[in-house]
Each structure stands twice: as C-alpha cells, then as structure tokens.
Amino acid sequence: MGITSTADDEQARLWNGPAGRGWVEARDVLEEIFRPFEDRLVRAVSGASACHVLDVGCGTGGTTFAVAQALGPSGHCTGIDISEPMIATARARAARNDVPASFICADAQTYVFAPASFDMIISRLGVMFFADPVRAFANLRHAARPGGALRFIAWRGVAENPFMTTAERAAAPLLPNLPARRPDGPGQFAFADRQRVAALLEASGWSAIEIQPIDFACSFPKAELVRYLSWLGPVGVILQGMDEPARLRVVETISAAFAPYLHGEEVRFTAACWMVAAQAPMEAAYG
C-alpha cells in the first residue's frame, strides 16, 4: 500500500508539475506527432457505433475533441486526466471552440464513475502510468456498460522505440541526475510486455482481450525540434529547472543526436505500439 501511495504521489507531482507544463507548452507539436494514433481511435469508436465514450489520460483534449466531433450531437465524449494544467487547457479549448466534450480532473484509478455509463473506453498513451493497474482497469470496467469496449494504444519496448530515448542517451554525460527508466513502471514503457498487459486486464475482469503490434509513422517540423526537446520527457523535465546558459548547452548537444531522424524540414520516426482491445462482461456484475 505504501509503495502504491508513493507511486501515486510521484505521478500526481509529475503531471501537475513539469511534465504537465511541458505537454501544455508543446501541445500543438504533440497533437501533430500523435495524429495517427488519434485517427486510429476515432475509427475504433466509429466502428463500434458508440455514443458515450471515456478518454483516459486525455491530456489537453486532442483525442477527446476528435472523438466528440465524430460522435456528433447524438453522442458525448468525456476526458479524464490527473493533470490540472492539462485539464484546464482542455476545458478552455472546449469552451473556445464550442466542442461537445467534458473533462474530469481526477485519477482514473480511483475516481468514482457512475456505474455502467460508457459504451467505450479509449486511451492514447494514457494508461501506462497507473500505480496499481489492476485496480485502475477494474475501476474502468465498473464504468463500462455490459459488453462495453476498451481500446487503447500503449508503447511497446524501449529497444523498438529508439527515438523516444535519444535525448536521454545524448544528455546522460551532461545530466548525472537524470533519472533511470523503471521498466516495471509506472511510466512510458510499463506495458512493453504483451503477456503482462493481458494478465493485468484478465485480473481486472476484462474479457475478449486482443493485443496486436502496430507501428505508426510519426513526423513533425524540424523547426519544432528544440521546443520538443526543451519541454518533454525526462530531459525536458530537468531542463525546465536549469539556468539558461546551461540549458542551451544541453539542448545543443542533444539536438545533434537527432540527425538520423531529420528528413529535409521534417523529423520522422516510427512509434512501435500495442493496439489493445477488450470487452466488459455482458452480465451486469460489477464487483
């Protein structure tokens, strides 16, 4: 219990602090990078004829908005995220653009959802950060209607996603306090092991589990590389607290490490992920 509480606190501090600020600052770059993920989830929702959808780890709301627009006036998409700065941004965007979506600032692991209230639960890279994944997915199953669908995208392993750790490898000699990745999570690559993901879903009561590898071709403008490096990931978290001369030295060093991914005026890379599908039990027994 103490370990889980500590992990919960760490995630809350991270996403309500530098990681949350970073995602808000680089929101438009991230949404361009992850557009293929968003499109895949929108197609999943449309194919399931869902009306009420929950977007877990919704961040600043890009996927939530896309799903809400696909659902039209007969449906509704709700986003949930632990990050106050990201949810505040999502709410402001929804109000400004009159998007039919709503947002909850809470931990999806423990939030008390109305039972059986969603036809489908989706997530774009938002479910790998739970301190207690079984508890979290059981809570989400409780929120799903009998027979409701779960569809989420999660990263595969570090070795298959070299782009995502390029900054850390390049910055390591300059940043001795750079935290090491924890393969057992919570974190970006916590769901790298397909068998572990299946076991977590089974233990939390989901059925009809399917986990398929999927590769996304991602890109963003070369002009945005420094902003990407300066705000995101473990390196971006540390850079936010450094003085300007030191920060610029680190950014210059790690920018050079991205040369293999530069193609003209674009940065291009492949995101190696899992596409995960599961179903809530048909019987209305939510223990």
N, C-alpha and C positions, 0 to 999 in steps of 0.2 A: 504494500500500500504506500509506504514511504517513497519507494522508487517511482511509482506511478505519479504520485503527487509532485515529486521533484521534476519529472519529465513534463507534466502538465504546466508547471510554473515556468520552466525553461521555454516552452513553446509560446506561452502567453507573453512572456517578456520579449521574445524574439519578434513575434509578429505584431506586437503593439509598440515595438521599438524600431530598431534599424532595418530589419527585414521588411516590415510593413511600410516604412517610409520609402525604402528602395523600390518596392513594387508600385507605389503611388507615383514616384518620380519618373519611373521608366514604363509606365502603364501602356502608352501607345506602342512602344517598341515590343513589349511582351505580347501584346494582342496581335501584332503583325507576325511575330515568330510563331505563336500558337494558333494561328487561324486554321491550319489543317486539323488540329485537334477539335476545335470548336465545330467545324463543319461536320466532322465525323459524329459528334454527339448530337448535333441538330438532326442529322439524318436518322440516328437511332431513335430519337424522340418522335420524329415524323412517321417512321416506320411502325412504331408501336401504337400510334393513334392515342397517345397520352394527352390528358387535359391538365392535370395538376402535377407539376414537376418540382423537385427539390434539387438544387445545385449545391453540392457540399464543397466547402473550401472555395467559395465563389470569388474571392479576391475583390477586385474593383468592378466586377459585374459583367465583363465582356461576354462570357458564355451565357450567363443568365439572360442578358438582353437579347442575344441571338435566338435563344430558345423561346423567350416570351413572344418575340415577333413571329416566329414560326408557328406558335400555337394560335395566334390571332385572338380575337375577342372572346372566343369560347373557352380559352384556357388561361392558365396563370403559372408563372414560374417564380419560385421563392429561392433566394440565395442565402446561405448561412456561412459565416466565417468568424473566426476568433479575433480578427484584427479590426480594431476600432477605426484606424485611419483608412483602411481599405473599404470598410463598410460605409464610412462617411462619404468617401468618394463615389461609391456605387449609388448611394441614395441621392447625392447631388446630381449625378448624371441622369438618373431615372426621372427626377423632377424636372430637370432642364430639358430633356428630350421627350417627356411625356410617355415614357415606356411603361407598359403594364407589368411591372415586376415589383416585388417587395423583398426586403432584406432584413435578416436577423443577425445581430452581433452576439454570438454565443459560441460555445464549444459544442459541436455536433455530437461529441461523445457523450455528453451529459444533459443536453437541452431536452426539456420535456415537450416533445411534439404531441400534437393531437393524434391519437391512435388511428392508424389506417387512413391517413389523409392524403397520401400521394400515390399517383398511378406509376410514377417512375422517379427514381433517384439517380442522379448523374454526378460525375465529378471529373474535372480536368486537372489532374495532377494535385488533387487536394486531400487525398485520404491516406497519405503515407506518413502523416505527422501525428497520428494518434498515439498517446502513451499506452493505451490499452485497446488495441484494435478489435478484440473480440467484443468487449463492452460497447465500443463505438458502433460496430456493424450490427450488433443486436439492437441497439437503440434505433438505428436507421431502419432495421427490419420492422420494428414496432411502428414506425412512422409510415411504412408502406402498406398499401391495401393488399388484401389477399390476392396472390397472383401477380402483385406489382413487380416491376422490373428494376434491377440495379445495373447500371452501365457506367464503368469508369475507366479512365486511362491512367496508367502509372508507369514510371520509368522502369526499364529493365536494369541490368547491372552497370557498374562503373566502366568495366572494360569495353562494353558495347557503346558507351556514350563518352568518348574521349573529349569531345568539345566542351562538355559540361564541367570538366575538371581542369581544363587548360590553364585557366587563371590561377588556380591553386598551385599547380605544379610549377608554373613560372614564378609565382610570388614567394614560394616556400623559402628560398635563401634570404629574402628580404624581410619576411614576416615570421620570425621564430615563434610568435604567439598564435599563429594560425591554427585553429582547432582541427584535429584529425576527424575525418568522417567516421561515424559509428555505423558499421554495417548492420547492426541489429536495430537501428532506428531509435526513436522516430526521426525521419529525415528523408531526403530526396530519393535515396535508393533502398529504402526499407522494404520495398516489395519486389526486389530483384529476383527472389526465389519463387518460381511459379508454384511449387508444392506448398510453400509456406502460405502463400496467398489463398490457395484453395482450402488449406486446413483452417485458416482464420475464418473464412466465410462459412465453412461447414460448421465450425464450433459456434458460430453466432446465429445459426438457424436458417441460412440461405440454402437454396437448392438449385438444381439445373445449372451448375457452375461451369462456365466455359472461359478459358484463358488462352488467348491467341496472341502471338507476337505480331506487332505491326510497326513499320518504320515510316516516319513522317519526314518529308523533305521540308526543311525549315530555312528561312532566309530573312535578312533584314538589311537596311542600308549600311554600307561601310561607314558612313558619316555618323552613325549612331553607336559605333563600337565602343568609344570611350565612355559614353553615358551608360551603356550596358555594363562595362567593367567596373565603373565607379560606384554603382549602386547595388548590384545584385550578387547573390551568392555569398559564401563565407568571406571572400576577399572584399566584396563591396561593403559588407558589414563593418570590417575593420577600417577600410578607407574612410568611412564616414566620420570616424573619430580621430583622424590624423591631421596634422598641420599641412597647409597647402604645399609647401616645397617637397616634403616627404611623400605626400600623396601623389604628386606629379611624377616623382621619380619611379614609384611603383607602377603607376599607370603606363608610363613609357616602356618599362621593361616587359610588362605582361602583354601590352598591345602587340609587340613584335612576335610573341608566341602564337598569335592567331593568323600568321601569314598563310599557313596551309589552307585556311578556310576562306581566304579572300579570292573572289572571282569578279574581276572588274570592280564595279562600285557596289558589290553585294558581299555580305557574309553569308555563307551557305554551310549547312551541316545536316546530318541525319540524326533524328531523335529515335532511339530504339526503345520501344514501349510495349506494354501489355495492354490489350483491349480485353476487359473483363466484363462478363455478363453473368447474372444470377437472377433468381426469382424468389420472391417471398412465398411461403407455403400458402396453398389455397384455403386451408382451414383458418378461421379467424381465432387462432390460439396464440396470443402474444404474451409469452411469459418473460 
